[in-house]
Amino acid sequence: MDMLMLTDATLLSRVEAYLEATGVRPSRFGLDVMGDGGLVAQLRAGRSLSLKNAVKVMLYIEANNASSGSFPVADATARITQMAAK
């Protein structure tokens, strides 16, 4: 994942782009990423995520984006765990 300034607006923009590109419903995305079907609606309403959860969302998008040279979701989970331990 590229280093970037991850703001709420950047995160929401990435989520919206992913949803548009894949056709995934917002509720399905939220359930798959964090077990929360209301996640996208809450982000649209201004919810902020912890850094750990924001990274989880970004890694999920990266892992499931066919054009990014994807890696398995299990690897994304391992990367999150490694990042959190630092």
C-alpha positions, 0 to 999 in steps of 0.5 A: 500500500502506498504511503499517503495521508489517510484522512476521512475524506481520502478513505471515503473516496477510496471506498466509493471508488471501490464500490463503483468499480466493483458493483459491490453494495455498500452493506455487503462491503461493510459486512465483508470488511468489518462485520458492519453493514452500516459502515459505508452509510456511517462513513458517508455521514462523517464517521471516523475510523481508528487508524487500525480499522482504516488500514483494515479497510484500505488493505481489504480494498487493495486485496480485492482490487484485481488491477492492483496485483492482489494478495489473499485477504489472509495476507491483509490480516497478517499485514494489519497485525504486523503493523499494529505490533510496531 
